[in-house]
Amino acid sequence: MSASTEILLIAIVTATACALPGVFLVLRQMAMMSDAISHTVLLGIVIGFLIFNDLDSPWLIPAAALMGVITVFLVEVFVNTRLVKEDAAIGIVFPALFSIAVILISRYASGVHLDSDAVLLGQLEFSFFDRTEFFGLNLATSLVTMGVILLVNLILLLVFYKELKISTFDAGLAAALGFSPVLIHYGLMMMVSITAVGAFDAVGSILVVALMIAPAATAWLFTDRLSQMLLFSTIAAVLSAVGGFGMALFFDTNMGGSMATMCGIIFIIALLAAPNRGLIAVALRRMRQRWEFSQTMLVIHLLNHEGTDREADECRVDHLWEHLRWKPEFAEQVIRYAEDHGTVRRQRGILNLTDEGRDIAESAMVR
């Protein structure tokens, strides 16, 4: 396997592993919690390193994951006081814990490869050189780590899919059914923490946020179903990884940053072009609703005066501006729209309802 292929595979696996728990963060409206966790787990890594004095110690990941859970606990403690809101609590907790980690690194770990720049930005381009033996295969350590984390995330989602789904959309129902929303919540936060720690070497703590939130937010623009959202989020993550890899090679720039940039680009494209929630679809729907509403007003006006003594006057095209307060140009556009949809007929400057137009007017008046 070539270096480029293995680096691309690391990018894909990392992005996918981050996107899966990110779906639940977006649905639970906890997107910024990923930012907090991705920063504060650094303190867990530093404390673990200072205790075991080994940067490769397997205890660093549990220590970092525990710090992520502590972060969530501290945020909820502040929120439960009802004196600060969640965003303010996050803004208090994670800078404090992250700054402690930076101080400890500069004071006690400045001579080892545990610097804040590497943790923040990641070193995906150099991940190929850190190798490990895995079932007789010589693979990049990041690939093995993120591969195992992705597999664990998939297993947890499959095993606890029902519990996660119910507790995400209705915590009260989950409790009534015998599930523990609190336990599920902290289990999810543990998953997020471990994923963030594993992704440090690949994309850094800051870009983990983009990989967790942007693909999930992109998927939400396309569907409301959880299963489809997980699938679409995975697809968006893979596209971001592949696109970011190509962008980094073309522009000779940081690969993790390129992946995050592609996450943003894909989200913007989805924001514009999603079939139901996209800005273009919303604008077209509002425009269509405007014409449909104007057509309804027109057919109701015609129905109200149909068969009356003033029909000839009220239903004249050149008098609509007086009765409906429409400008002549707009009135003409509405009439053409109604004619195209078969609701009115124009004969010698007089508008007459068709059967379809009469049905629309009667239905609207009944409602």
Residue, then its C-alpha position, 0 to 999 in steps of 0.5 A: m500500500s502506497a503512502s498516499t493511499e494509506i493517508l487517504l484511508i486514514a482520512i476516510v476512516t477518521a472522518t467517518a468515525c467522527a461523523l457517526p457520533g456527530v449525528f446525535l450531537v446535532l440532533r441533541q442540539m449539542a454541537m458546541m459540546s464537541d468543541a469543548i470535549s475536543h479541547t479538554v481531552l487534551l488535559g486528560i492526555v497530559i495528566g495521563f502522560l505525567i502519571f505514566n511518563d509514556l506518550d504511547s501508554p494505552w492509559l492515555i485514551p481512557a484518561a482523555a475520555l474521562m476528562g471529556v465526561i468530566t467536561v460534560f458533568l461540569v457544564e451540566v453543573f453550571v447549567n443546573t444552577r439556572l444562573v448561566k445557559e449551556d453556551a455560557a457554561i461551555g465557554i467557561v469550562f472548556p477554556a479553563l480546562f484547556s488552558i490548564a493543559v497548555i500550562l502543564i505542557s509548557r511547564y512539564a512536557s515541553g521536551v516531548h512530542l506533545d505540543s499544543d500546535a500538533v494537537l490543535l492542527g494535527q499531522l495527517e501528512f506525517s501519520f504514515f511514518d508512525r507504524t505499528e504491527f497489527f495482526g501481522l500487517n505493518l500499518a500506520t498507527s493512526l489507521v489502526t487506532m481510528g479503524v478500531i474506534l470506527l469499529v467500536n462506534l459502529i458496534l455501539l450504534l448497532v447494539f444501542y441504536k434503539e436506546l440512542k434513538i428514543s433518548t435523543f428524541d424523547a428522553g421522557l419516553a426512554a425513562a418510561l421504557g426503563f432506559s436511563p437517559v443519563l447513562i446513555h447521555y454519558g455513554l455517548m459523551m464517552m464515545v465522542s471523547i474517545t473519537a476526539v482523542g483518536a483523531f488528534d494525530a490525524v486532524g487535530s482537536i479543532l478540526v475534529v469539530a468540523l468532522m463531527i458536526a458538518p457532515a451531520a448538519t449536511a445530512w440533516l438538510f436531506t432527511d429527518r430519518l435517523s438511519q438515513m441521516l447516519l448514512f448521509s453523514t457517512i457519505a458527506a464525511v467520505l466526500s470531505a476526506v477525499g476532496g480534502f485530500g485532493m485539495a491538499l495535494f493540489f494546493d500543497t497545504n495542510m491536509g486536515g485543514s483541507m478536509a475541514t474546508m471541504c466539510g464546509i464546502i459540501f455543507i454550503i452546497a447542501l444548504l443551497a441545493a437540498p431538495n426540501r430544506g435548501l435555500i433554493a428550494v425554500a425560495l422556489r416554494r415561497m415564490r410558488q406559494r405567493w402565486e398560489f395565494s394570489q391565484t386563490m384571492l383572485v378566484i375567491h373574488l370572482l366567485n363572490h361576484e359571480g352571477t351578481d349585478r356587479e359581475a361585469d364590473e368586478c370581474r374586469v381585468d382593468h379594474l382588479w387594481e381597484h378591487l384587490r389593490w394590485k398593480p396592473e403589472f402584478a395583476e396581469q402576472v397573476i391572471r396569466y398564472a391562473e390561466d396557465h393552471g386552468t382556473v380562469r378564462r379571459q374573454r373580452g377583458i372579463l374573467n370567468l371561473t373554470d370548474e377547477g377555479r370554482d372548486i379552489a375558491e369554494s374549498a378556500m372559503v370553507r377552510 
